[in-house]
Structures are given as structure tokens and as C-alpha cells.
Amino acid sequence: MTTLSDRVAVVTGAAHGIGHAIAVALATAGADVVAVDIDKAGAEKTAAAVAAAGRRSLTLATDVGDVASIDQMVSQVTATFGHIDILVNNAGVTRRAYIMDLTEGDWDRIMRVNGKGVFFCLQRVAREMIPRRSGVIINIASIAGKGYAGTSNAIYAGSKGAVIGMTRIAALQLARHNINVNAICPGSTVTALSNDNLKSRAKEEGVSVEEMERRRNAGIPLGRANDPEDIAAMAVFLASPGARNITGQSFNVDGGLIFD
């Protein structure tokens, strides 16, 4: 079903995991997709998957923590495709750490990508959407931003709480331009990043990775962690005409872990 036929979507952090899955799902739904990531080789693999789905693709190596790099990225997208219909702000970083072990370096690295990167990508793409009076912005937050106890660290939780807050205010202020802004809050999701965190937790607690995985799944009411495709399905819906009257919301995709 091509619900996004001929739309142009930009997905940041598109090289791996959730970003890769979202890019492919958007392409399958009919969108042309720009795969944006600091990892150019990984983004090129995503772009190849988009092309295999029969859609146009573009790879852009971009550091979303740098405003000049964001501006260059958006200029290249508009030069190639003419406009942007959908932005998925997915790029993010973290590490597993106890609150007392976090450093200024952790703060700067996490907030630079998860906070600054989300805001300035949103702002720059909105500048392209406003004259056309049309657009969808989807920010990938996390249930960590709503206080989930199993978060990787306190700074990461703060960065994702910021994403939720920015989503609400952006939705209010961009509504008059017919731009929808929503957030998706994944719970435990099977990606390379989450697998690294799982291994760290297993080492901390002196158990096997398999045991830690069993414990993780046992704590989820539906009994399973997300696959990246679970997040991608929500992103496709929020980008679709069916979500045209939804804005300012933060949707949990977490198997029932939290109810906020």
C-alpha cells in the first residue's frame, strides 16, 4: 500500500537499527528517502535498500550536531528533490552509566546529538515546509524521557525529555503552517546500541547475556522487546494522511512498559 506516494522523506541516523528500518518502511509505503548519517557507508546500505524498494534515494554524510552541516544537508536535499515532506529526527547516542559516573564529556556528546541535533534539524526543515504549508516532523524520543527506570543513563533521559518538550511546543507553533509534529517513544528495542547496553548490564550483574535478555523480556507485559520495524510502522502511520489531525503527541511503543 503506497500511502506516501511521491513524498520526500529525510531520515537522520539512517545507517542502522531504527533509522534503517524507518527509511525502508517509508520507501515501501511509496516515499523517496534521504538517508542521513555520520556513517556514510552505513547510510549507503540503507539507500541501496530504499532503491531496492523501487524509490529514489540519496545518501548524505551529516553531523547533526553541527548547524552548518545540517544547513548543507537540507540544501542538498532540496536541490535534488525540490522539497521535503517528512523529517524523521532519529539520530541519537548514549552509553550505559550510573548517575555518579557520568561526565561533562557525556553531557556534551549526548546533548549535542539528541538535543541540539533534533532541534536544529527540525527548525531548518520547517523553514522549507512553511512556504508550502505542508509537512510532517517525527522525533524519535524514548520512554526514558518519561522517567523509565531502565534508561541507559540520566543524561540520556534528560535529552529525550527535551525531545518530548520540543515536540509539543513545535507542534503548537507550527500548526498554523499545517505542519504536524509528533514523537515516538520506543521502549526496549533490539538494535546494536541496545545490545551493547544489554552486555554492559550483564557484566555489571555477573550474569550471561542470555539471562539478561530473559529478564528484560520478562519485565515487558507483552513479553517481547521491539524490533526496529515496530517503530518504523508507527513512523509510517504518523507520516500518512491517516494521521493528518494528530500533532503534539508522544506515542509509546514499548510492549506496555509504561503508561504515561
Sequence and secondary structure as in RCSB ss.txt:
>XXXX:A:sequence
MTTLSDRVAVVTGAAHGIGHAIAVALATAGADVVAVDIDKAGAEKTAAAVAAAGRRSLTLATDVGDVASIDQMVS
QVTATFGHIDILVNNAGVTRRAYIMDLTEGDWDRIMRVNGKGVFFCLQRVAREMIPRRSGVIINIASIAGKGYAG
TSNAIYAGSKGAVIGMTRIAALQLARHNINVNAICPGSTVTALSNDNLKSRAKEEGVSVEEMERRRNAGIPLGRA
NDPEDIAAMAVFLASPGARNITGQSFNVDGGLIFD
>XXXX:A:secstr
  TTTT EEEEES SSHHHHHHHHHHHHTT EEEEEES HHHHHHHHHHHHHTT  EEEEE  TT HHHHHHHHH
HHHHHHS   EEEE         GGG  HHHHHHHHIIIIIIHHHHHHHHHHHHGGGT EEEEEE  GGGGT TT
 S HHHHHHHHHHHHHHHHHHHHHGGGTEEEEEEEE SB SHHHHHHHHHHHHHHT  HHHHHHHHHHTSTTS  
B HHHHHHHHHHHHSGGGTT  S EEEESTTS   
